[in-house]
Amino acid sequence: MTAPTTLVLLSPVIDELMRALGADAVVTDPDILESYRRDAAALCESTLPLAAVLPTTESDVQAVMSIASAHRIPVVPQGALTGLAGAANASIGAIALNTRRMNKIIELDVVNRVAVVQPGVTNKELKDAAREQGLTYLPDPSSWEASTIGGNIATNAGGLCCVKYGVTARFVRGLRVVLADGRATFVGRRTVKGVAGLSLADLFVGSEGTLGIITEATVGLDFPSATPLTMAATFPSTVAAGEAVSRIRAAGITPSLFELLDRTTIAAIDAYARMDFGTDAAAVLIAQSDIGEGAVEELEAIAALCTESGAADVAVAEDEVESEQLVQARRLAYPALERLGSPLVDDVSVPISQLATMIDEVGRVADRLGIVIGVVGHAGDGNIHPTVIVDPTDPSSLAKAHRAFDEIAAFALSLGGTITGEHGVGLLKRDLLETELDSVAAELQRGIKELLDPHYLLNPGKVLTARP
């Protein structure tokens, strides 16, 4: 099977799209099309799409896919374009199908604790609507204020609180999707439990728009937890910090947030915001508990295990204001590193017991290549984000960044880890995916793709390439 090529006259296709959706929902102006060209991944190729379409209903999406299928034109699904793997980057001759106008909260069911939303609803909008009903939507990607529910589901987005509450997939119950040939269907369920047939909804979660286009999502809501309290511990080595993480998890303690900063990131934050972690700190752990009256005791237990593991300093917040100050350090990591140059954020996951080994290897990669790499990460689940500082105008700097990404991913795999914990494969790690999967697993994935999209019309060239 080969990827599609566009061999049709373009004007009839544009005319068909305009008749189906209306002229105001079809963008062809090259200057405006620039805004539909790529997501936030700086190392991935992109091109202007043939056109961008802006549907507002499932019927609109079906019409687009029926036209694209008839003419064998590829379609690239897009949301808010906050992704970090190039999964939403436009490809040659493709239609960019952007779902941001599909932004209605269709239903918010307080009794059954579910929401039904269109894919263009942002994470923040859903959280705000749930809050008005005394509920909350727990997934919390770093881009939560801008990223959309459809994009979060398509990439199976993570976040700061995954250690306790899990990634987006845990909250997805059912999906309406439009397939490559224009057919629409509902997969999954609305109920808390359900085992009728294969779990087809799980196929679309994390598929990065390669299997179908999400037009509606039914997601679970929860009651909000208590106001969290926070602590921070500084360590003289990443080995000591890693030991603390292992001890805390082995003790059965699950903080609601458990983050790690390495020496490079600590120094950048201190210079940027005068957080005063100290020049001797090789690692900082930030933990948060949201269990209400027991939060202080839980944090004291975590603090004791940090001290036993060699922490040089431990600070437990006494109130909400102090807690927010400590969490602010984690939030400042990216802007602080940005002051050192252009940051390119990587994403790998390893077994929790290998966390320190992975971070130390990132430091060795930086030394070997003569570049700056800061590490921030979700310590509680082994997911780290090595952030490479580059000069985007210098080809050699970009080449070193690519090499760093490859070496870091290879080492993560050698530790029993994975090339991506939450950002996805997209274009950035497409070749690395072939390394992680064995030949049988790769064949199964291609088989599923070809069952649902035999002509590789949906997001071609992303995740897994077509068969030779």
Salt bridges, closest charged atoms under 4 A:
GLU16 OE2 - HIS71 NE2 2.72
GLU34 OE2 - ARG37 NH1 3.35
GLU58 OE1 - ARG176 NE 2.76
GLU107 OE2 - ARG190 NH2 2.65
ASP109 OD2 - ARG190 NH2 3.16
ASP128 OD2 - LYS124 NZ 2.77
ASP128 OD1 - ARG131 NH1 2.82
ASP181 OD2 - ARG183 NE 2.83
GLU243 OE2 - ARG247 NH2 2.90
GLU259 OE1 - ARG330 NE 2.63
GLU259 OE2 - HIS378 ND1 2.84
ASP290 OD1 - LYS164 NZ 2.76
GLU308 OE1 - ARG247 NH1 3.22
GLU324 OE2 - ARG331 NH1 2.25
ASP346 OD1 - LYS429 NZ 2.66
ASP347 OD1 - HIS385 ND1 3.79
GLU361 OE1 - ARG364 NE 2.92
GLU361 OE2 - ARG368 NH2 3.19
GLU407 OE1 - ARG368 NH2 2.98
GLU407 OE2 - ARG403 NE 2.84
GLU422 OE2 - HIS378 NE2 2.98
GLU422 OE2 - HIS385 NE2 2.74
ASP431 OD1 - ARG430 NE 4.00
GLU434 OE2 - ARG446 NH2 2.49
GLU443 OE2 - ARG467 NH1 2.65
GLU450 OE2 - ARG467 NE 2.68
ASP453 OD2 - LYS449 NZ 2.68
